[in-house]
Every structure is written in structure tokens, then in C-alpha cells.
Amino acid sequence: MTEQPEARRITGPHLLDDRTGAAMDVACPAAEAGLAGAWAATARRLLDAVGWGDAVVRVREFPGGANLFASAPPDALYAATDLVELAWAATLAGGAGAQPAPDAVTRLRERIARERDPRIPALARAAAERGLTFLHDDDGVSIGSGTGVLLWGPDDIPDPDAVDWSSAGEIPIALVTGSNGKTTTVRLAAAMATAAGHRVGFTSTDGVIVAGETVVPSDYAGPMGARMVLRDRRATLAILETARGGILRRGLAVRRADAAVVTNISEDHFGDFGVGSLDELADAKLVVARVVPPGGAVILNAGDPILRARAAALGRPVTWFATDPAAIPAPAAGRAFTVRGGTLVLRDGDAEEPVVAVDEIPGTLGGAASHNLANALAAAALASALGIGLDPIRRALRAFSSEPGDNAGRGNVLNVDGVRVLVDYAHNREALAAVGRIAAALPARRRLLLIGQAGDRTDDAIRGLARAAWALEPDLLLVKELGGYRRGRAPGEVPGLIVDELRRIGVPAARYEIHESEIAAVRRALDWARPGDLLLLLVHEDRDSVMALLEPASAPQRLE
């Protein structure tokens, strides 16, 4: 049995190709594996029939299904989704020799004619020829970025000859992706650029910020948030958190970036868009490297074995970062940021320059937050690649703390009436292990851990989180429902999986509880706690409400 899913518009470089177009993910059991190839043949016939003979078709098969993609001009992407769906429906009905009905082809041509606006692809080509960013969405089109952006509404799109190209310009643009550490790396790099005098625009899972002002407070780590920053004339530099979901769902927002960071590759989101392994996840995240020109910088974590293995195939020089200098691949030529003798150093070829002592970086919590040391190295490498000098990098590293005002929801250690509270965003096993390393440096009479998971993870991943949580040996484990992140799951289904796994591995019933919401679980944690206890609160959904509960009686705490 196969499904008839909806196609989606692809607006930038993505897993299957660099062109705009439309994509669809289909369930295709082993007995019907040939359907993906049959779809490609049908889509090819349709593309030719509507006059898109230069379009390409891409198929990526995975266990149980396939990703299907057909390229299309940027001014006909809604019509392209119709074409992809029509090709799939015809394939299901007729197999390899499927021929879409003539009237369906006629309607598709009419849809294309209604949607087409020749000015859009003409502007895209003209901008590319001049090395300028081109963005197109329902709000209109823009050329250039930040202080050099030119923007027109959908009713005012000009012909290329009518554009004053001399008034368009570019700001430095950086992309940051990875499984963990993206938001902290973005915030740190933004602090470094701000210290250098830039009006920084950045996106993250916490919102869109330009020149210190919050433009949008929610998760905008995808193309929409990137467009907000790049179209803001205040911005002199852009740092864009680039989530895996955005890359796979829509593609990158830009076709050129001066630098790109991949923080790490760890197990998360398996099953989404047919990505089911670390190598496939690396394929998705390394799309960011494709938009960095030869003179730019691709910045990779040398402590990640998959990234080390992939570096040579990127065809671009790599700037490495690693907390362990022995992890940085030979040869010694090239740039790297690492730690030697308790000091963060910049290595350039055979020369090394000290940047700042590790114990001067408050975000590392005295070295307990080793993952934040890696984030600091990544941010320093990124800032340096964007032309920021070591002095502002040093100032930012010394000033950027683990307190909520600098890095809200990431490694915040508070004292609440004698109870130590760690608030963090950890959402997978690797991140939970990092929380465990911080907890190990925090003496406590008793320990409580709050966990939850979004519904778009596989059952195995959810059960794995339960095992990783219990490995931290909490005295009480609170399991929360994330009502805003069920993502197709029934109410109570995800907490039920976690608790079922806890029972399976023999956790006593008195050592865990289920709570209907994040805020209810935090209230229970505060009621349970006594002076000398440690609360490890993994907060994902209601951080502002949680912090409002904690802050009246709390004070930020540094580890001694």
C-alpha cells in the first residue's frame, strides 16, 4: 500500500539538488520499490510536456520509501508541486508506462501560465551574475542583503534593466548547523561580531534578533527567519542558525555564504524525510558547505569522526576546531582553533597564537561544560573567518556567561532558595550526556531530572532517551508531556513510551512520575526540592514561564 502525500516547494539548495523545484516524500514498500523509478519517468514526460525540458528529476530511495524531486523555475513552484503530485498519482494508477490524462496536462499548463512572472527568474539570473543574494517569497523579491538590500513587493517587481544595481550590496553571511550547540554557537559568534562594532542579525530556535532587538521571539531557524534578517537594512552581518528540518523541507535560504559551521553529527530526528543514519544526517547538514565559495570557510568539528571523514570530499579548505588538539587531522597547514595547556589557541599553519585561558570563559562553567568549550571554539573560528579580530573575540568570550541574559535556556545554573537548578535545552542522548557531565561537577544531596521528547522522533529514539536519562541516576525522574510538540502522536503517547522503557529496564515506580505539561512538572520539581538538592530541568516548550517561576527566588551561580 502506498500513500498520496503532498508535495512541497523547494526554494534553495537541498539534499537532492541545488535547484528550485518541488519535492515529495513517499512511502514505497519493498514490493513496490520500482515505483520510484517509474515516477521519475512519468515526471520526465510531464516536464517535457509543459515545456520544462531543461528541468532535472532526482530520486533518493531509502528503506520503506523515496524522496522525489523535480526542478522548476522559481516563479512556478506551486505549479511544480502539482506536477510532482500528478506524476505520482499517474504512476500509482498506471505503473512504469503511466501517461497522465490530457486534460490534467492542460490544467497544469494553465496553472503554470497563471503563476509565471518572467521578471522573477530574470532578476534571479541578473543577481547571480553580480554575486548578489536573491530572495523570493510571497512578500516579494529582494536583491542584496542587510544594509545593501533592495526589496520590492509582489506588485512592484521590476525588470532587471530598471534596477539601480549600484545601490545593492552584500553583508557577510554565515550559516551554523549541527545536531547540538547551534544556538549557543550563534549567540557567541554574534556577541563577538557585536564587540567588533557590527549590527548583527541572527536567527535561532529562540527567534530573530537584529541589532539587539528581538524581531520574532519563537523558533525561526529556517529560511523564513533567514529572509527576515537578510532583508533588514540595519544588519551589517548575518549569522543564521540552519536547522536540519529547514534544509530538508525547503532548502537553504541562500546560495552564497561566506562561512558555514557544522558543530557535530549525532543521532536525532531519524525517520524524518527518509534520513535514518548518521551518514545520511551528515549529507543533509553538509548542504551548507555547498554554498560556501572557494574563498570562504567551512568550519568543522575535528572531534566528530563523521565530519573528519567527510572533509576531503567537500572540495574546500576546512578550518577545524576541537577541544583535543590531537583530533585535528594532518597536515598541519591551515587554520584551527583548539585548546593547549588550558588556553584556547588559534593555529595557523605551524604558528599558534593564544586567544584566552579556558578558565576566563564563564560559559564553560569552570570546565564542567566541555560542550560549551567546543561551542566557544566553533564561534571563534566563525568570527575569525568573517574578518573579526582576536581582540573582540577575546572580549566576547570573557563576557559571555551561562546566565539567562546571555544564553537563555542553555546551561543556566541558578540558586533557588538553596537549591541548585540547571536549565538546559538538551533534547537527545548526546546532549543529555553533556548535561550529565555538568551535573557531575555539582555536588548535591539529591538529584531530580525532568525530560520530555517531541513526537517526531522514532520509538527507538524516545526509548533511548529514557535509558540515557536513567543512566544519570536521578533520585526522581519527571516525564513531561510536550503538548505543542506531539507532531502527530496521540496525547500521552510519548510519555507513555518513556515510562514503558523505564519499566522495561527495571526502574522502580517510585522513582518516576508523568506530568501533563512542562510547567506542571517544574512546579512539582520545586515542591520536591530541599536545600542542597540539584534540579536538572530540560526545558523545551515554556521556557519563559519556567524562568518566571524560578527567577523571583533565584540568582545566577558560578561553579567554584
Number of C-alpha atoms within 10 A of each C-alpha: 7 13 13 14 13 13 22 21 23 31 26 20 22 25 20 20 18 18 21 25 29 26 27 23 22 23 20 20 15 11 9 15 17 13 22 25 19 21 27 23 19 26 29 18 17 21 23 12 14 15 10 15 12 10 16 17 21 17 18 15 17 15 14 15 22 22 19 25 29 26 24 26 19 23 20 23 22 19 25 29 23 20 26 28 23 23 25 29 19 20 24 18 13 14 19 18 13 20 18 20 10 9 9 13 17 13 13 20 16 13 16 20 12 11 13 16 15 13 14 23 18 15 23 20 15 18 20 15 9 12 14 24 23 25 27 22 14 7 12 15 21 25 27 24 29 28 20 22 23 21 21 14 14 13 8 10 18 16 12 17 10 8 15 9 16 7 11 21 18 18 20 19 23 29 31 28 28 24 22 22 23 27 25 25 28 29 23 29 31 28 25 30 27 21 18 19 12 18 21 25 31 33 35 27 17 16 17 26 23 23 18 14 10 15 16 15 13 14 13 23 26 24 24 15 25 26 20 19 25 33 22 20 16 18 24 24 26 29 29 31 31 32 23 23 16 17 25 22 20 23 29 27 27 20 21 23 24 20 26 29 30 26 28 22 21 20 14 23 22 18 14 16 17 22 19 17 15 15 15 14 22 21 16 22 27 26 24 28 24 19 21 21 15 12 10 20 26 31 27 27 29 28 21 16 12 16 19 17 11 14 20 11 7 13 10 17 16 21 23 28 30 23 22 14 18 12 17 21 15 8 7 13 12 14 22 29 34 30 25 16 8 12 16 25 22 24 22 15 12 9 10 15 13 16 19 21 17 23 15 15 24 21 32 26 25 18 19 20 22 18 21 23 24 25 29 31 29 33 30 31 28 32 26 20 21 19 11 21 16 19 14 20 26 20 16 23 27 17 16 20 21 26 21 17 11 17 19 20 26 22 29 24 27 25 20 23 15 16 19 26 25 24 26 22 22 24 19 23 20 18 18 21 17 18 26 20 17 23 19 12 15 16 12 15 11 15 21 23 22 25 27 28 25 21 23 19 19 17 13 12 20 24 23 15 22 25 18 17 23 18 12 19 14 19 14 19 24 23 25 27 27 25 17 12 16 18 12 9 13 10 14 16 13 27 27 16 16 26 21 15 19 21 13 11 12 9 15 9 10 9 15 20 16 20 19 15 17 27 19 14 22 24 13 14 21 16 9 12 20 16 14 15 19 28 27 25 26 26 26 21 18 14 18 12 12 21 17 11 16 19 14 10 12 18 16 17 17 17 13 7
